[in-house]
Amino acid sequence: MSYNEKKVTIDLGNGLAPIELSTGKLAKQADGSVVLKQGDTMLLATVVSSKEAKAGVDFLPLSVDYQEKYAATGRIPGGFLRREARLSDYEVLISRLVDRALRPLFPETYHADTQVMISLISADKDIMPDALAGLAASAAIAVSDIPFNGPISEVRVAKIDGQLVINPRLSQLDKATLEFIVAGSAQDIVMVEGEANEISEAEMVEAIAFAHEAIKKQVAAQLELSKLVGSETKREFNHEPSNEELRAQIFSATYDRVYEIAKSGSSKHERSEKFAAIGQEVIDSLGEEIDDETKFLAKKYFHDVQYDAVRNLVLDEGIRLDGRDVRTVRPIWSEVDYLPAAHGSAVFTRGETQSLTSVTLGAKDDEQMIDGAFINGYNKFILHYNFPGFSTGEVRPNRGAGRREIGHGNLAMRSLKKVLPADSENPYTIRVVSDILESNGSSSMATVCAGTLALLDAGVKLKSPVSGIAMGLITDEKSGKYAILSDILGDEDHLGDMDFKVTGTENGIVACQMDLKINGLKWEVLTQALDQAKEARLHILGEMKKTIAEPREDYKPHAPRIIQLTIDKEFIGAVIGPGGKIIQEMQRETGATISIEEVDNKGIVQIFADNKASIDAATTRIKNIVAKPEIGETYEGKVKSIMAFGAFVEIMPGKDGLLHISEIDWKRLESMDGIYKEGDIVTVKLLDIDKQGKMKLSRKALLPRPPREDKPKREDKPAAAAPAPEAPKA
């Protein structure tokens, strides 16, 4: 069997191997199929789109799935099944990056079911596939006959050692001060997502512009491949019927009324009910005998009326749905320590958006294990974002976190991660959970603000507080008018041309996420949006500081405590013990959780407990294990064995010394019978350590020396009688 393979190559001049795009060899029954190869990394991207659209569908049913094959890195999946299962959060995030870049470029009237699949089939450990997935997917569409206003591409831009780099190696990213994934066509930027170390707005614009130059090269290569294949001609389609007479009728009957409701500054639910009532009037006015197609078109045209009225109100009068001007941020109130049993908590409310966020401090054993084909390891900062149906007044089954929740949580996680203390200063595993209780615009930014407040409440020593803002854009290509909106509502997100979320501290930007729905965002508009976002961020930060401005001096009384010890590498085995016997015994007897790992030829020991007594007991045990006996010091030891000549006493775990019978007491002991039994605790002094390491212990050296007993005095003999004096001579 033969095949007709076509190839193009792209050299980005970044020191890596050229990127090769090829088609015609694999997956030829798909509408489009491309293999991307760079070094040992290979991605297979396919696209299939139905020939016809389903009736009554007025949107693009596009699904994008990125999946890593474990064989690509020579690994076998974990778990019981030992096979690739549901997409991991990492794979979902890459799928979202590609989806958000592709979706705006399909024709507005194209509504056929479309599926894009990207598989990592071979991996170079230092070439990150997430920056290549968008290029592979767009190339697959480019070689197909599916209508598409592209091609597009994605690149990673990072600043390393002061220099901007395109698609750096994984090993270089630790040194990056900014890192963004940027997607765009040859003319425009359509998507940005990433994080930075408190950079300026000008630095961010420079990085995006630098990335766009690389994107243009990759777009040109796709056009070349499309020409080689002969796929410039796309399929014809007619997925959206039209009735211009009906459109004009609905517009004239409803526009003024919709405009007035939009201008009234009513609440979200009140406004929605009024719009719904007018929409129902439109359907009723058409009579009971209208067919499904006419009803479908009537609903669509009424939606178009809302779209035009809301946008014109902003562009012509500078008035928004809730009555604000374009720069005003909705009222804010916040509270900390709301949940008394949590380690930290906060409520943050901005307008009709509210987040209840909690912080939990855990031990090393609580770290999240990441088991992916390309990325695996442990994560000690976890953020989960929940968006229940009641937050928007809807009935919706709770099926767990969807792609939206994973994406919004990741943006908040990026933002807060940048201001956490260094690992050496923070021994805790930290979990932040944001439950959205109300939502009308930018709940992810409410999560950033509530997360900051909750972490400060928990006593986590953040480098700086972080706030976030969602910006919108409304443009009119004919007149050239545009309006940048601060703190957008949900409807403004839906009806606007841009959703641009920016988070940062007083010192600069730490994360961003931008999705553009139009062509032709000018650089001056992007710069203005960033400057306006900074103004709003700082305002929100000021409101947050009224609630809490600095981390609490100490953790909550009920929060667990962690003591971190550094020991010599040689003692790691002694702390763990054979088969973990020693460390398990310490945990069982003290009630503390103990973990130990080797870092830079040192043993890092963490002792975790919810009370001081447990921590002190475990700390003492470990210090005794790793301590080196010192001559002259006093120790409390346990009698391990008794011999005829004395007892062996363990003064430190695994360190025994001889307490000779002569060193037990000042008085002479004839034997060891009844003196000690095994297990007795005795206080001894270390007298000496010989060349063989044998220790000489003494108990009597700690006892007062008894006074010396006086010997009995000798009885004095009677003195001899003195001789009688001589008689004097005559």
C-alpha positions as CSV (number, residue, x, y, z in Angstrom):
1,M,0.0,0.0,0.0
2,S,1.4,3.4,-0.9
3,Y,0.7,6.9,0.5
4,N,1.3,10.4,-0.7
5,E,2.8,12.2,2.2
6,K,3.3,16.0,2.1
7,K,5.6,17.9,4.5
8,V,6.6,21.4,5.5
9,T,9.1,22.5,8.2
10,I,9.2,25.5,10.5
11,D,12.4,26.9,12.1
12,L,11.6,29.4,14.8
13,G,15.3,30.1,15.4
14,N,15.0,29.2,19.1
15,G,17.7,26.6,19.1
16,L,15.3,23.7,19.1
17,A,14.9,21.2,16.2
18,P,12.6,22.5,13.4
19,I,8.9,21.7,13.6
20,E,7.7,19.3,10.8
21,L,4.1,19.1,9.7
22,S,3.1,16.1,7.6
23,T,-0.1,14.7,6.2
24,G,-1.2,11.8,4.0
25,K,0.3,9.0,6.0
26,L,-1.9,8.4,9.1
27,A,-5.6,8.6,9.8
28,K,-6.6,9.2,6.2
29,Q,-10.3,8.7,6.7
30,A,-10.6,11.8,8.9
31,D,-11.5,15.0,7.1
32,G,-8.1,16.3,8.1
33,S,-5.1,14.6,9.7
34,V,-1.6,16.0,10.5
35,V,1.4,14.7,12.4
36,L,3.5,17.3,14.0
37,K,7.1,16.3,14.9
38,Q,9.8,18.2,16.8
39,G,12.7,16.3,18.1
40,D,11.3,13.2,19.7
41,T,7.9,14.8,20.3
42,M,5.1,13.8,17.9
43,L,1.4,14.9,18.0
44,L,-1.3,13.3,15.8
45,A,-4.2,15.8,15.2
46,T,-7.4,14.9,13.4
47,V,-10.6,16.7,12.6
48,V,-14.0,15.4,11.5
49,S,-17.1,17.5,10.8
50,S,-20.6,16.4,9.9
51,K,-21.7,17.2,6.4
52,E,-25.0,18.6,7.7
53,A,-26.1,20.5,10.8
54,K,-28.8,19.4,13.1
55,A,-32.1,21.3,12.8
56,G,-32.6,24.0,15.4
57,V,-29.0,24.5,16.2
58,D,-27.7,28.1,16.1
59,F,-24.2,27.5,17.4
60,L,-21.0,25.5,16.6
61,P,-21.1,22.1,18.4
62,L,-17.3,21.9,18.6
63,S,-15.4,19.5,20.9
64,V,-11.6,19.5,21.3
65,D,-9.8,16.7,23.2
66,Y,-6.1,16.6,23.9
67,Q,-4.9,13.2,25.3
68,E,-1.4,11.9,26.2
69,K,-0.6,8.3,25.4
70,Y,1.5,6.9,28.2
71,A,3.5,4.9,25.7
72,A,4.7,8.3,24.4
73,T,7.0,8.5,27.5
74,G,7.6,4.8,28.0
75,R,5.2,4.5,31.0
76,I,2.3,2.3,31.9
77,P,-0.8,4.1,33.4
78,G,-1.5,3.7,37.1
79,G,-4.8,2.6,38.5
80,F,-6.6,-0.7,38.4
81,L,-7.3,-0.7,34.6
82,R,-3.8,0.3,33.6
83,R,-5.1,2.3,30.6
84,E,-5.8,5.9,29.6
85,A,-9.1,6.9,31.1
86,R,-10.9,10.3,31.4
87,L,-8.8,13.3,30.6
88,S,-6.7,14.7,33.5
89,D,-7.0,18.3,34.5
90,Y,-3.8,19.0,32.7
91,E,-5.2,17.5,29.5
92,V,-8.4,19.4,29.9
93,L,-6.5,22.7,30.3
94,I,-4.6,22.1,27.0
95,S,-7.9,21.1,25.3
96,R,-9.4,24.4,26.5
97,L,-6.4,26.4,25.1
98,V,-6.9,24.9,21.7
99,D,-10.7,25.2,21.8
100,R,-10.6,28.9,22.7
101,A,-8.1,29.6,19.9
102,L,-10.1,27.7,17.2
103,R,-13.7,28.5,18.0
104,P,-13.8,32.2,17.0
105,L,-12.3,31.4,13.6
106,F,-15.1,29.2,12.3
107,P,-17.8,31.0,10.3
108,E,-20.7,32.2,12.5
109,T,-23.2,30.4,10.4
110,Y,-21.4,27.0,10.4
111,H,-23.3,24.7,12.9
112,A,-22.1,21.2,12.0
113,D,-20.9,18.8,14.7
114,T,-17.1,19.1,14.7
115,Q,-14.6,17.1,16.6
116,V,-10.9,17.9,17.0
117,M,-8.6,15.3,18.6
118,I,-4.9,15.7,19.4
119,S,-2.9,12.8,20.7
120,L,0.6,12.9,22.2
121,I,2.1,9.8,20.6
122,S,5.8,10.4,21.3
123,A,7.4,12.8,23.8
124,D,10.7,14.5,24.2
125,K,11.0,15.1,28.0
126,D,12.2,18.7,27.4
127,I,9.9,19.8,24.6
128,M,6.5,20.8,26.0
129,P,3.6,19.6,23.8
130,D,1.0,22.1,25.1
131,A,2.6,24.9,23.0
132,L,2.4,22.7,19.8
133,A,-1.2,21.3,20.2
134,G,-2.9,24.4,18.7
135,L,-0.6,24.4,15.7
136,A,-1.2,20.6,15.0
137,A,-5.0,21.1,15.3
138,S,-5.2,24.1,13.0
139,A,-3.0,22.3,10.5
140,A,-5.4,19.4,10.5
141,I,-8.2,21.8,9.7
142,A,-6.1,23.5,7.1
143,V,-5.6,20.3,5.0
144,S,-9.4,19.5,5.2
145,D,-12.3,21.0,3.4
146,I,-13.9,22.3,6.5
147,P,-14.7,26.0,6.4
148,F,-12.3,28.0,8.6
149,N,-11.2,31.6,8.8
150,G,-7.7,30.6,9.8
151,P,-5.2,29.1,10.0
152,I,-4.2,30.0,13.6
153,S,-1.3,28.8,15.8
154,E,-0.2,28.9,19.4
155,V,3.2,29.5,21.0
156,R,4.6,29.8,24.4
157,V,6.6,33.0,25.1
158,A,8.8,33.3,28.2
159,K,11.3,35.8,29.5
160,I,14.4,34.0,30.6
161,D,17.5,35.9,31.8
162,G,15.9,39.1,30.5
163,Q,15.4,37.7,27.0
164,L,12.1,36.8,25.3
165,V,12.1,33.2,24.1
166,I,9.6,31.3,22.0
167,N,8.7,27.7,23.1
168,P,11.6,27.4,25.7
169,R,12.6,24.0,27.0
170,L,10.8,22.7,30.1
171,S,14.1,22.8,32.0
172,Q,14.4,26.6,31.3
173,L,11.0,27.5,32.7
174,D,12.1,27.6,36.3
175,K,14.0,30.8,35.5
176,A,11.2,32.5,33.6
177,T,9.8,35.8,34.9
178,L,6.8,35.6,32.6
179,E,5.2,32.7,30.7
180,F,2.2,33.1,28.3
181,I,0.5,30.8,25.8
182,V,-0.5,33.2,22.9
183,A,-2.8,32.2,20.0
184,G,-3.6,34.1,16.9
185,S,-4.0,34.3,13.2
186,A,-1.6,36.0,10.8
187,Q,-3.5,39.3,11.4
188,D,-4.8,39.1,15.0
189,I,-4.3,37.8,18.5
190,V,-7.3,35.6,19.6
191,M,-6.2,34.1,23.0
192,V,-3.7,34.7,25.8
193,E,-3.2,32.8,29.0
194,G,-0.3,32.7,31.4
195,E,1.4,34.0,34.5
196,A,4.2,36.4,35.5
197,N,6.3,37.7,38.3
198,E,4.5,41.1,38.9
199,I,5.4,42.5,35.5
200,S,4.3,45.8,34.0
201,E,1.5,46.3,31.4
202,A,4.1,47.4,28.8
203,E,6.2,44.2,29.4
204,M,3.1,42.1,28.8
205,V,2.2,43.8,25.5
206,E,5.8,43.4,24.4
207,A,5.7,39.7,25.1
208,I,2.4,39.2,23.2
209,A,3.7,41.1,20.2
210,F,6.9,39.0,20.2
211,A,4.8,35.8,20.2
212,H,2.7,37.1,17.3
213,E,5.8,37.2,15.0
214,A,6.4,33.5,15.6
215,I,2.7,32.7,15.1
216,K,2.9,34.4,11.6
217,K,5.6,31.9,10.6
218,Q,3.6,28.9,11.7
219,V,0.5,30.2,9.9
220,A,2.5,30.6,6.6
221,A,3.7,27.0,6.9
222,Q,0.1,25.8,7.2
223,L,-1.0,27.7,4.1
224,E,1.9,26.1,2.3
225,L,0.9,22.6,3.4
226,S,-2.7,23.3,2.4
227,K,-1.5,24.4,-1.0
228,L,0.6,21.2,-1.4
229,V,-2.5,19.1,-0.5
230,G,-4.8,21.1,-2.7
231,S,-7.3,21.9,0.1
232,E,-7.8,25.6,-0.5
233,T,-11.4,25.0,-1.7
234,K,-13.7,24.4,1.3
235,R,-17.1,22.7,1.4
236,E,-20.3,24.7,0.8
237,F,-22.8,24.8,3.6
238,N,-26.1,26.4,4.5
239,H,-26.7,25.7,8.1
240,E,-28.7,28.8,9.0
241,P,-32.0,29.6,7.1
242,S,-33.0,33.2,6.9
243,N,-36.2,35.3,6.7
244,E,-35.3,39.0,6.3
245,E,-39.0,40.0,6.4
246,L,-39.3,38.3,9.8
247,R,-36.1,39.9,11.0
248,A,-37.2,43.4,10.1
249,Q,-40.6,42.8,11.7
250,I,-39.1,41.7,15.0
251,F,-36.6,44.5,15.0
252,S,-39.2,47.2,14.5
253,A,-41.5,45.7,17.1
254,T,-39.1,45.1,19.9
255,Y,-35.9,47.2,19.6
256,D,-37.1,50.4,21.4
257,R,-38.6,48.4,24.3
258,V,-35.5,46.3,24.7
259,Y,-33.3,49.4,24.6
260,E,-35.3,51.0,27.4
261,I,-35.1,47.8,29.6
262,A,-31.3,47.7,29.0
263,K,-31.1,51.4,30.0
264,S,-33.3,50.9,33.2
265,G,-30.4,49.6,35.3
266,S,-32.5,46.8,36.7
267,S,-31.2,43.6,38.4
268,K,-30.1,40.5,36.5
269,H,-33.3,38.5,37.2
270,E,-35.7,41.4,36.7
271,R,-34.0,42.3,33.4
272,S,-34.1,38.6,32.2
273,E,-37.8,38.3,33.1
274,K,-38.7,41.4,31.1
275,F,-36.6,40.3,28.1
276,A,-38.2,36.9,28.3
277,A,-41.7,38.4,28.4
278,I,-41.1,40.4,25.2
279,G,-39.6,37.3,23.5
280,Q,-42.7,35.3,24.4
281,E,-44.9,38.1,23.0
282,V,-43.0,37.9,19.7
283,I,-43.7,34.2,19.4
284,D,-47.3,34.6,20.4
285,S,-47.8,37.3,17.8
286,L,-46.8,35.0,15.0
287,G,-49.8,32.8,15.7
288,E,-50.3,29.2,16.8
289,E,-49.7,27.6,13.5
290,I,-46.1,28.7,12.9
291,D,-43.6,26.0,12.0
292,D,-40.5,25.1,13.9
293,E,-38.2,26.9,11.6
294,T,-40.1,30.2,11.9
295,K,-40.1,29.8,15.7
296,F,-36.4,29.1,15.7
297,L,-35.7,32.2,13.5
298,A,-37.9,34.4,15.7
299,K,-35.9,33.5,18.8
300,K,-32.6,34.0,17.0
301,Y,-33.7,37.4,15.6
302,F,-34.9,38.6,19.0
303,H,-31.6,37.6,20.5
304,D,-30.0,39.7,17.8
305,V,-32.1,42.7,18.9
306,Q,-30.8,42.3,22.5
307,Y,-27.3,42.1,21.1
308,D,-27.6,45.3,19.1
309,A,-29.5,47.3,21.8
310,V,-27.1,46.5,24.6
311,R,-24.1,47.3,22.5
312,N,-25.5,50.5,21.1
313,L,-26.5,51.7,24.6
314,V,-22.8,51.4,25.6
315,L,-21.3,52.9,22.5
316,D,-23.8,55.8,22.1
317,E,-24.5,56.7,25.7
318,G,-21.8,55.0,27.8
319,I,-24.5,53.4,29.9
320,R,-24.4,49.7,30.9
321,L,-27.1,47.2,31.8
322,D,-26.8,47.9,35.5
323,G,-26.6,51.6,35.1
324,R,-22.8,52.0,35.5
325,D,-20.4,53.8,33.3
326,V,-17.6,51.9,31.6
327,R,-15.0,52.3,34.3
328,T,-16.9,51.9,37.5
329,V,-16.5,48.7,39.6
330,R,-19.6,47.3,41.3
331,P,-19.9,47.7,45.1
332,I,-17.7,45.4,47.1
333,W,-18.0,43.9,50.6
334,S,-15.9,41.2,52.2
335,E,-15.5,39.4,55.5
336,V,-12.9,37.0,56.9
337,D,-13.0,34.3,59.6
338,Y,-16.6,33.5,58.5
339,L,-16.2,29.7,59.0
340,P,-15.0,29.2,62.6
341,A,-13.8,25.6,62.1
342,A,-11.8,26.3,58.9
343,H,-8.1,27.2,59.1
344,G,-8.9,30.3,57.1
345,S,-12.0,31.6,55.3
346,A,-13.5,34.6,53.5
347,V,-16.6,35.9,51.8
348,F,-16.0,38.2,48.9
349,T,-19.0,39.9,47.1
350,R,-18.8,42.2,44.1
351,G,-22.2,43.2,42.8
352,E,-24.1,40.0,42.2
353,T,-21.0,37.8,42.2
354,Q,-20.1,36.1,45.5
355,S,-17.4,33.5,46.6
356,L,-17.2,31.7,49.9
357,T,-13.6,30.5,50.1
358,S,-11.9,28.3,52.6
359,V,-8.2,27.4,53.3
360,T,-7.0,24.1,54.7
361,L,-3.5,23.5,55.9
362,G,-2.2,20.0,55.5
363,A,1.0,17.9,55.8
364,K,3.3,16.6,53.2
365,D,1.2,13.4,52.9
366,D,-1.6,15.6,51.7
367,E,0.2,16.8,48.6
368,Q,-1.6,16.1,45.3
369,M,0.0,13.4,43.2
370,I,0.2,14.2,39.5
371,D,0.4,11.0,37.4
372,G,0.4,12.1,33.7
373,A,2.3,10.8,30.7
374,F,4.3,14.0,30.4
375,I,4.0,15.7,33.8
376,N,4.2,13.8,37.0
377,G,5.2,14.6,40.5
378,Y,3.6,16.3,43.5
379,N,1.8,19.6,44.0
380,K,1.6,21.3,47.5
381,F,-0.8,24.1,46.4
382,I,-4.2,23.1,45.3
383,L,-7.2,25.3,44.3
384,H,-10.6,24.0,43.5
385,Y,-13.4,26.1,42.1
386,N,-17.1,25.0,42.3
387,F,-19.9,26.5,40.4
388,P,-23.3,25.1,41.5
389,G,-26.5,25.7,39.5
390,F,-28.1,27.8,42.3
391,S,-25.4,30.5,41.9
392,T,-27.3,31.6,38.8
393,G,-30.8,30.6,39.9
394,E,-30.8,27.4,37.7
395,V,-31.7,23.8,38.3
396,R,-28.6,21.9,37.2
397,P,-27.5,18.4,38.2
398,N,-24.2,18.2,40.1
399,R,-21.9,16.1,37.9
400,G,-18.6,17.2,39.4
401,A,-16.2,19.7,38.0
402,G,-16.5,20.4,34.3
403,R,-14.0,22.0,31.9
404,R,-15.1,25.5,32.8
405,E,-14.6,24.9,36.5
406,I,-11.2,23.4,35.9
407,G,-10.2,26.4,33.7
408,H,-11.4,29.0,36.1
409,G,-9.8,27.3,39.0
410,N,-6.5,27.1,37.2
411,L,-6.5,30.8,36.5
412,A,-7.1,31.6,40.2
413,M,-4.4,29.0,41.2
414,R,-1.8,30.7,38.9
415,S,-2.6,34.0,40.4
416,L,-2.3,33.0,44.1
417,K,0.7,30.6,43.5
418,K,2.8,33.6,42.5
419,V,2.6,35.3,45.9
420,L,2.9,32.2,48.2
421,P,6.0,32.1,50.5
422,A,8.9,30.0,49.4
423,D,8.8,26.3,50.2
424,S,11.5,26.8,52.8
425,E,9.3,29.3,54.6
426,N,6.0,27.3,54.1
427,P,6.0,23.7,55.1
428,Y,2.3,23.3,54.6
429,T,0.3,21.7,51.8
430,I,-2.4,24.3,51.1
431,R,-5.8,23.6,49.7
432,V,-8.1,26.6,48.7
433,V,-11.7,25.9,47.8
434,S,-13.9,28.6,46.2
435,D,-17.6,27.9,46.2
436,I,-19.5,30.4,44.0
437,L,-22.7,31.3,45.7
438,E,-23.8,34.0,43.3
439,S,-22.7,34.7,39.8
440,N,-23.2,37.6,37.4
441,G,-19.8,38.1,35.8
442,S,-16.2,37.1,36.6
443,S,-16.5,34.5,39.4
444,S,-12.9,33.5,38.8
445,M,-11.8,37.0,39.7
446,A,-13.9,36.8,42.8
447,T,-12.1,33.5,43.6
448,V,-8.7,35.3,43.4
449,C,-9.9,38.1,45.8
450,A,-11.6,35.7,48.2
451,G,-8.6,33.3,48.1
452,T,-6.2,36.1,49.0
453,L,-8.4,37.2,52.0
454,A,-8.8,33.6,53.2
455,L,-5.0,32.9,53.0
456,L,-4.3,36.1,54.9
457,D,-6.9,35.0,57.5
458,A,-5.2,31.6,57.8
459,G,-1.9,33.3,58.6
460,V,-0.1,32.3,55.3
461,K,2.7,34.8,54.8
462,L,1.8,36.0,51.3
463,K,4.4,38.2,49.6
464,S,1.6,40.6,48.5
465,P,-2.2,40.6,48.3
466,V,-3.7,39.8,44.8
467,S,-6.8,41.1,43.2
468,G,-8.4,40.4,39.8
469,I,-10.7,42.1,37.3
470,A,-12.5,41.0,34.2
471,M,-12.5,43.5,31.3
472,G,-14.8,43.6,28.3
473,L,-14.8,45.2,24.9
474,I,-17.6,46.4,22.6
475,T,-16.7,47.6,19.1
476,D,-18.4,48.8,16.0
477,E,-16.4,48.2,12.9
478,K,-18.4,50.6,10.7
479,S,-18.1,53.6,12.9
480,G,-14.8,52.7,14.5
481,K,-16.3,53.3,18.0
482,Y,-15.2,51.1,20.9
483,A,-15.7,50.9,24.6
484,I,-13.6,49.1,27.2
485,L,-15.7,47.9,30.1
486,S,-14.3,47.3,33.7
487,D,-15.8,44.5,35.8
488,I,-18.1,43.0,33.2
489,L,-21.5,41.4,33.8
490,G,-22.4,37.9,32.6
491,D,-24.5,39.4,29.8
492,E,-21.7,41.7,28.8
493,D,-19.4,38.7,28.5
494,H,-21.9,37.0,26.3
495,L,-22.7,40.0,24.1
496,G,-19.3,41.6,24.1
497,D,-16.2,41.1,21.9
498,M,-13.6,40.3,24.5
499,D,-13.2,38.7,27.9
500,F,-10.0,39.8,29.4
501,K,-9.1,38.8,33.0
502,V,-6.1,40.3,34.7
503,T,-4.8,39.6,38.2
504,G,-2.0,41.3,40.0
505,T,-0.5,43.0,43.1
506,E,0.3,46.6,43.7
507,N,3.6,45.9,41.9
508,G,2.4,44.3,38.7
509,I,0.6,41.6,36.8
510,V,0.8,37.9,38.0
511,A,-1.7,36.2,35.6
512,C,-4.0,36.8,32.7
513,Q,-6.6,35.2,30.5
514,M,-7.9,36.8,27.3
515,D,-10.4,35.5,24.8
516,L,-11.2,37.7,21.7
517,K,-14.3,37.1,19.6
518,I,-13.6,39.6,16.8
519,N,-10.8,40.3,14.3
520,G,-8.5,43.2,14.5
521,L,-7.8,44.1,18.1
522,K,-5.4,47.1,17.8
523,W,-2.4,47.2,20.0
524,E,-3.4,50.6,21.4
525,V,-6.8,49.2,22.4
526,L,-5.0,46.3,24.2
527,T,-2.8,48.8,26.0
528,Q,-5.7,50.9,27.1
529,A,-7.5,47.8,28.3
530,L,-4.5,46.9,30.5
531,D,-4.2,50.4,31.9
532,Q,-7.9,50.5,32.7
533,A,-7.6,47.0,34.3
534,K,-4.8,48.2,36.5
535,E,-7.0,51.1,37.8
536,A,-9.8,48.6,38.6
537,R,-7.4,46.1,40.2
538,L,-5.9,48.7,42.6
539,H,-9.4,49.9,43.5
540,I,-10.5,46.4,44.4
541,L,-7.3,45.8,46.4
542,G,-8.0,48.9,48.4
543,E,-11.4,47.6,49.3
544,M,-10.0,44.2,50.3
545,K,-7.4,45.8,52.6
546,K,-10.2,47.4,54.6
547,T,-11.1,43.9,55.7
548,I,-7.6,42.5,56.2
549,A,-4.3,43.9,54.9
550,E,-1.6,41.7,56.4
551,P,-1.3,37.9,57.2
552,R,-2.4,37.1,60.8
553,E,0.6,36.9,63.1
554,D,-0.1,33.3,63.9
555,Y,-2.2,30.4,62.6
556,K,-5.6,29.7,64.1
557,P,-5.5,27.9,67.5
558,H,-7.1,24.8,65.9
559,A,-4.9,24.8,62.8
560,P,-2.3,22.0,62.7
561,R,1.3,22.9,63.3
562,I,4.3,21.7,61.4
563,I,7.9,21.6,62.7
564,Q,10.6,21.1,60.0
565,L,14.0,19.6,61.0
566,T,17.0,19.2,58.8
567,I,19.2,16.2,59.6
568,D,22.3,14.6,58.2
569,K,21.7,12.2,55.3
570,E,23.3,9.4,57.3
571,F,20.5,9.5,59.9
572,I,17.6,9.1,57.4
573,G,17.7,5.3,57.7
574,A,17.9,5.5,61.5
575,V,14.7,7.7,61.7
576,I,12.8,5.4,59.3
577,G,14.0,2.2,60.8
578,P,14.0,-1.3,59.1
579,G,10.8,-1.5,57.1
580,G,9.6,1.8,58.5
581,K,9.4,0.3,62.0
582,I,10.9,3.3,63.9
583,I,8.9,6.1,62.2
584,Q,5.7,4.1,62.4
585,E,6.2,3.5,66.1
586,M,6.9,7.2,66.7
587,Q,3.7,8.2,64.9
588,R,1.7,5.6,66.8
589,E,3.0,6.6,70.2
590,T,3.1,10.4,69.7
591,G,0.0,10.9,67.5
592,A,2.0,13.1,65.1
593,T,2.4,12.6,61.4
594,I,6.0,12.4,60.3
595,S,7.4,12.5,56.8
596,I,11.0,12.5,55.6
597,E,12.7,13.0,52.3
598,E,16.2,13.6,51.0
599,V,16.8,17.0,49.5
600,D,20.3,18.2,48.5
601,N,22.0,15.4,50.5
602,K,20.1,16.4,53.6
603,G,17.1,14.8,55.3
604,I,14.1,17.1,55.6
605,V,11.8,15.9,58.4
606,Q,8.3,17.3,58.8
607,I,6.4,16.7,62.0
608,F,2.7,17.5,61.7
609,A,0.1,17.5,64.5
610,D,-2.8,19.5,65.9
611,N,-1.4,19.8,69.4
612,K,1.9,20.9,70.8
613,A,2.4,17.9,73.1
614,S,2.5,15.5,70.1
615,I,4.9,17.7,68.2
616,D,7.2,18.1,71.2
617,A,7.2,14.3,71.8
618,A,8.0,13.5,68.2
619,T,10.6,16.2,68.0
620,T,12.4,14.9,71.0
621,R,12.4,11.4,69.7
622,I,13.9,12.4,66.4
623,K,16.5,14.7,67.9
624,N,17.5,11.8,70.1
625,I,17.9,9.6,67.1
626,V,20.1,12.0,65.2
627,A,22.0,13.4,68.2
628,K,25.6,12.4,68.7
629,P,26.5,11.4,72.3
630,E,28.7,13.9,74.0
631,I,31.1,13.1,76.9
632,G,30.0,14.7,80.1
633,E,26.4,15.0,79.1
634,T,23.5,13.5,81.1
635,Y,21.0,11.1,79.4
636,E,17.8,9.4,80.4
637,G,18.2,5.8,79.1
638,K,16.4,2.5,79.0
639,V,17.9,-0.7,80.4
640,K,18.2,-3.1,77.4
641,S,20.0,-6.1,79.0
642,I,21.5,-7.1,82.3
643,M,24.8,-8.9,82.7
644,A,26.7,-10.1,85.8
645,F,29.1,-7.2,85.5
646,G,26.5,-4.4,84.9
647,A,23.7,-3.3,82.5
648,F,23.6,-2.1,79.0
649,V,21.6,1.1,78.8
650,E,20.2,2.7,75.6
651,I,20.8,6.4,75.9
652,M,19.7,7.2,72.3
653,P,17.8,5.1,69.8
654,G,20.3,2.5,68.7
655,K,23.1,3.8,71.0
656,D,23.9,1.6,74.0
657,G,26.5,2.1,76.7
658,L,27.8,-0.1,79.6
659,L,26.8,0.9,83.1
660,H,29.3,-1.2,85.1
661,I,28.2,-2.5,88.4
662,S,30.9,-0.4,90.0
663,E,29.3,2.8,88.5
664,I,25.8,2.2,89.8
665,D,26.3,3.4,93.4
666,W,29.0,4.6,95.7
667,K,28.5,1.6,97.9
668,R,29.9,-1.7,96.8
669,L,27.3,-4.0,95.1
670,E,28.0,-7.7,95.3
671,S,25.8,-8.7,92.3
672,M,23.2,-7.3,89.9
673,D,20.4,-9.3,91.4
674,G,17.4,-7.0,92.1
675,I,19.1,-3.9,91.0
676,Y,17.4,-3.3,87.6
677,K,15.1,-5.1,85.3
678,E,14.9,-4.7,81.5
679,G,12.9,-1.6,80.5
680,D,13.8,0.4,83.6
681,I,14.5,4.0,83.0
682,V,17.8,5.3,84.5
683,T,19.6,8.6,84.4
684,V,23.3,8.3,83.6
685,K,26.3,10.4,82.7
686,L,28.5,9.6,79.7
687,L,32.0,9.3,81.1
688,D,34.0,8.2,78.0
689,I,33.8,6.8,74.4
690,D,36.7,4.6,73.4
691,K,38.2,4.3,70.0
692,Q,35.8,1.5,69.1
693,G,32.9,3.7,70.0
694,K,32.0,1.9,73.2
695,M,30.5,4.2,75.8
696,K,31.2,4.1,79.5
697,L,28.2,5.3,81.6
698,S,27.9,6.1,85.3
699,R,25.0,6.6,87.6
700,K,27.0,7.2,90.7
701,A,28.6,10.2,89.1
702,L,25.2,11.9,89.4
703,L,24.8,11.0,93.0
704,P,26.2,13.0,95.9
705,R,29.3,11.4,97.3
706,P,28.6,10.1,100.8
707,P,30.7,11.6,103.7
708,R,33.7,9.6,104.9
709,E,33.1,7.6,108.1
710,D,35.4,8.5,111.1
711,K,37.6,5.7,112.5
712,P,37.2,4.9,116.2
713,K,39.7,6.9,118.4
714,R,42.5,5.0,120.4
715,E,42.1,5.1,124.2
716,D,44.9,7.2,125.8
717,K,47.3,5.2,128.1
718,P,47.9,6.7,131.7
719,A,51.1,8.8,131.8
720,A,54.1,7.3,133.6
721,A,54.8,8.6,137.0
722,A,57.4,11.3,137.1
723,P,60.5,10.3,139.1
724,A,60.7,11.7,142.5
725,P,63.0,14.7,142.7
726,E,66.3,14.1,144.3
727,A,66.6,15.3,147.8
728,P,68.9,18.3,147.9
729,K,72.4,17.5,149.1
730,A,73.6,18.9,152.3
